Amino acid sequence: MNRSHCCAAVLAALLTGCASSTTGGSPSTAGWHELVTAHLVVQTDLSLTEARDSASLLEQLYRGLMAAAGTRAALADGPPIQVVIFSNGIDFERLYGRTLSAVYQVDPQPRVVSFGPPTRWAFRSSLGPSVPPNVVVAAIAGILARRVHRGAPPWFLSGVGSYFATLQIDPDSGTVLVGKGNVAGYQAYTGIRSLKVAQLMRWDGKVDDKELTFAGFEGLSWATVQWLVDTRPSAVQAFSQAFAQGLDSETAWRQAVPAVSLSEADQEIYKHIKLIWHDLPKARELQGAPLSPPLSERALAPAEVDALVQDLRMPARR
């Protein structure tokens, strides 16, 4: 299964990809609603109050990620992202197992699936310089990364998604905090040091590799993008443009980072990550968007809920 088609947004849990149904039983078809915002379609069996709060927060997150992504985010067109939120974690577990907290897919329909009320997955701003990645933020960031950076390879998309997975928002003011340290990314990178940047450039992103190898590639992807953002921000744009032109990773590297060879990058990245982790810079503050109510809402009929659950049971289509 290729990560560009279906990914689990749980770096800290060693991503294993989307799963089909793992146990019997089906969620209740009662109490489901669909709420539509400017960029999302939220389907959930949360209480209507929690459903409205979820839709508003998720739309604010979308706009915050677009603001953080900069001018290229204007090119991130695409169909609305479907967000399915189960009120009960057991219903999610029946579909995806116990090790995951959220999953997402890009094709054919961009979709995020998670569970719980906003108090479980909310991305409210905090004081700490480093935080665990938020699985819902990571999922939507992963979808947007593929829209903004078309043609980019797995390492770049994974690294960008992991970088933005720590984004936080003050829901009242809409202020967006970008660039907090990714605790799971750091642990994966420093815990698995046998992989080299040259190997990363050839990584195909497959989830069915050995778990530790996959986690190592994820951690190295985060560290590489973190290093680029901190020390060579213009290189991120250069990489994106090179990938859009169809260049491979090694050629793109020579164009975007001509002063550092792939063999030199291993030590450069390691020194930088170890240095900043003990004195992380303050997260950047950006103006995002205030909370706004959903544009529309409606109750889902039992037959629609049955069809939705059956669709979620289907393996990801390429």
C-alpha positions in Angstrom: 0.0 0.0 0.0 1.6 3.3 -1.0 1.5 6.2 1.5 0.6 8.7 -1.2 -2.8 7.0 -1.5 -3.7 6.1 2.0 -1.9 6.9 5.2 -2.3 6.6 8.9 -1.7 9.9 10.6 -0.1 8.5 13.7 3.7 8.9 13.5 4.1 8.3 17.2 2.4 4.9 16.8 4.6 3.7 13.9 2.3 4.2 11.0 1.0 1.1 9.5 -1.4 2.4 6.9 -5.2 2.2 6.5 -6.8 -1.0 7.5 -10.0 -2.7 6.5 -12.5 -3.9 9.0 -10.9 -5.8 11.9 -13.8 -6.9 14.0 -17.5 -7.5 13.6 -20.3 -5.2 14.4 -21.4 -1.9 13.0 -22.0 1.5 14.5 -25.5 2.7 15.2 -27.2 4.5 12.3 -29.0 6.9 14.7 -28.0 10.5 15.4 -25.7 11.1 12.4 -25.4 14.6 10.9 -23.6 16.1 8.0 -22.3 19.6 8.3 -20.8 21.5 5.4 -18.2 24.3 5.7 -16.3 26.2 3.0 -13.8 23.4 2.5 -15.0 20.4 4.5 -17.9 18.0 4.7 -18.1 16.7 8.3 -20.1 13.5 9.0 -20.5 12.5 12.6 -22.7 10.9 15.3 -21.5 13.3 18.0 -24.2 15.4 19.6 -25.4 18.2 17.4 -23.6 20.8 19.6 -20.3 18.9 19.4 -20.8 18.3 15.7 -21.2 22.1 15.1 -18.1 22.8 17.3 -16.1 20.2 15.4 -17.0 21.6 12.0 -16.2 25.1 13.0 -12.8 24.0 14.5 -11.9 21.9 11.5 -12.6 24.7 9.1 -10.5 27.0 11.2 -7.7 24.4 11.1 -8.0 24.2 7.3 -7.6 28.0 7.0 -4.8 28.0 9.5 -2.9 25.4 7.5 -3.4 27.4 4.3 -2.1 30.6 6.0 0.9 28.7 7.3 1.6 27.2 3.9 2.1 30.6 2.3 1.3 31.8 -1.2 1.4 28.4 -2.8 -1.6 27.4 -0.7 -3.7 29.3 -3.2 -3.0 26.5 -5.6 -4.3 23.9 -3.3 -7.6 23.4 -5.1 -9.5 20.2 -4.9 -12.8 18.7 -3.7 -14.0 19.3 -0.2 -12.3 17.1 2.4 -14.6 14.5 3.9 -14.1 14.2 7.7 -15.8 11.3 9.5 -15.8 11.5 13.3 -17.2 8.6 15.3 -18.4 9.5 18.8 -17.3 6.1 20.1 -13.7 5.0 19.8 -14.9 1.4 19.7 -16.7 2.0 16.3 -13.4 3.4 14.9 -11.5 0.5 16.3 -13.8 -2.0 14.5 -12.6 -0.5 11.2 -9.0 0.4 11.8 -7.8 -1.5 14.9 -6.5 -0.4 18.2 -3.1 1.1 17.3 -4.4 4.1 15.3 -6.1 7.3 16.3 -6.9 8.7 12.8 -6.4 7.7 9.2 -6.6 9.6 6.0 -6.6 9.0 2.3 -6.0 11.3 -0.6 -7.6 9.4 -3.6 -10.1 9.0 -4.9 -12.0 11.1 -2.2 -9.9 13.1 0.3 -11.0 11.8 3.6 -10.1 11.9 7.3 -11.5 9.5 9.8 -11.1 9.8 13.6 -13.2 9.7 16.8 -14.2 11.6 19.9 -15.4 15.1 20.7 -13.3 18.1 20.0 -11.9 18.0 23.6 -10.0 14.8 22.5 -8.4 16.0 19.3 -8.5 19.8 19.5 -5.4 21.8 18.6 -5.7 24.7 21.0 -2.5 26.7 21.5 -0.2 25.8 24.4 2.9 27.3 26.0 5.4 24.4 25.4 8.0 24.7 22.6 7.5 21.1 21.6 4.4 19.0 21.4 3.2 15.6 20.2 1.8 15.7 16.7 -1.9 16.1 16.6 -3.4 13.3 14.5 -6.2 15.3 13.0 -3.9 18.2 12.1 -1.4 15.7 10.6 -4.2 14.1 8.5 -5.5 17.4 7.0 -1.9 18.7 6.6 -1.0 15.5 4.7 -3.9 16.0 2.2 -3.0 19.6 1.7 0.7 18.8 1.2 -0.2 16.6 -1.7 -2.3 19.4 -3.3 0.3 22.1 -2.8 3.4 20.1 -3.6 2.3 18.2 -6.7 4.6 15.5 -7.8 6.7 15.5 -4.6 8.1 12.2 -3.4 7.2 10.5 -0.1 10.0 11.9 2.0 9.1 15.5 1.2 5.4 15.0 1.7 5.9 13.1 4.9 8.4 15.7 6.2 6.1 18.6 5.4 3.1 16.9 7.0 5.1 16.1 10.1 6.4 19.7 10.3 2.8 21.1 10.2 1.4 18.4 12.5 2.3 20.5 15.6 0.4 23.5 14.3 -1.8 25.0 17.0 -4.5 27.7 17.0 -6.1 30.0 19.5 -9.8 29.4 18.6 -10.9 32.7 20.0 -8.5 35.0 18.1 -7.6 32.7 15.2 -3.9 33.1 15.9 -1.9 30.3 14.4 1.3 28.9 15.9 3.7 27.3 13.4 7.0 25.5 14.0 6.7 23.8 17.4 9.0 20.8 17.8 7.5 17.5 16.8 8.1 15.2 19.8 7.3 12.0 17.8 9.4 13.1 14.9 12.4 13.8 17.1 12.0 10.4 18.9 11.8 8.5 15.6 14.8 10.4 14.2 17.1 10.1 17.1 16.0 6.5 18.0 16.7 5.1 14.5 20.0 6.5 13.2 21.0 3.8 10.7 19.3 5.4 7.8 21.0 8.0 5.6 19.7 10.9 3.6 20.8 9.3 0.3 18.6 6.3 1.2 15.8 8.7 2.0 15.9 10.2 -1.4 15.1 6.8 -2.9 12.4 5.8 -0.3 9.2 4.7 -2.0 7.0 5.5 1.0 5.6 2.0 1.3 4.0 1.3 4.6 4.5 -2.5 4.4 8.3 -2.2 5.1 9.6 -3.2 8.5 8.0 -1.1 11.2 11.3 0.3 12.5 12.6 1.1 9.0 9.4 2.9 8.2 9.4 4.9 11.4 13.1 5.7 10.7 12.3 7.1 7.3 9.4 9.1 8.8 11.7 10.6 11.5 14.4 11.4 9.0 11.9 13.0 6.7 10.7 15.3 9.5 14.3 16.1 10.5 15.3 16.9 6.9 12.3 19.3 6.3 12.8 20.9 9.8 16.5 21.5 8.9 15.5 23.0 5.5 12.8 25.3 7.0 15.1 26.5 9.8 18.3 27.0 7.7 17.3 27.2 4.1 13.7 28.2 3.8 14.0 29.1 0.1 15.1 25.5 -0.6 11.6 24.3 0.3 10.1 26.3 -2.5 12.9 25.2 -4.8 12.3 21.5 -4.0 8.5 22.0 -4.7 9.2 23.6 -8.0 11.7 20.9 -9.0 9.2 18.1 -8.2 6.5 19.9 -10.1 8.8 19.7 -13.1 9.2 16.0 -12.7 12.8 16.0 -11.3 13.9 13.1 -9.1 14.9 13.7 -5.5 18.7 13.6 -6.0 18.6 16.1 -8.9 16.2 18.3 -7.0 18.6 18.2 -4.0 21.6 19.4 -6.2 19.5 22.3 -7.4 17.9 23.3 -4.1 20.8 22.6 -1.7 23.9 23.0 -3.9 26.2 23.8 -1.0 25.6 20.5 0.9 26.0 17.1 -0.6 23.8 14.2 0.4 26.7 12.6 2.3 27.3 15.9 4.2 23.7 16.4 4.9 23.5 13.5 7.4 25.9 15.3 9.8 24.5 18.7 9.1 20.9 17.7 9.9 21.9 15.8 13.0 23.9 18.7 14.5 21.1 21.1 13.8 18.3 18.9 15.3 20.3 18.2 18.4 21.2 21.9 18.8 17.7 23.3 18.4 15.9 20.6 20.4 17.5 21.9 23.6 16.7 25.5 22.8 13.7 25.5 20.4 12.9 28.8 18.8 9.6 30.4 19.6 6.8 29.3 17.2 5.9 31.8 14.5 2.6 33.5 15.0 0.3 34.1 12.0 -3.2 35.5 11.7 -5.6 32.7 10.7 -9.4 32.9 10.7 -11.9 33.3 13.5 -14.4 30.5 14.2 -17.4 30.5 12.0 -20.5 28.3 12.0 -21.1 25.6 9.4 -22.7 26.8 6.1 -25.4 24.0 6.3 -26.3 21.0 8.3 -28.7 18.0 7.9 -29.5 14.7 9.5 -28.3 11.6 7.7 -30.8 8.8 7.0 -29.9 5.3 8.3 -29.4 4.1 4.7 -26.9 6.9 4.2 -25.0 5.9 7.3 -25.0 2.3 6.2 -23.5 3.3 2.9 -20.9 5.5 4.6 -19.7 2.7 6.9 -19.6 0.2 4.0 -17.4 2.7 2.1 -15.1 3.1 5.1 -14.7 -0.7 5.2 -13.4 -0.8 1.7 -9.6 -0.9 1.3 -8.1 2.2 -0.1 -8.3 2.4 -3.9 -5.3 3.4 -5.9 
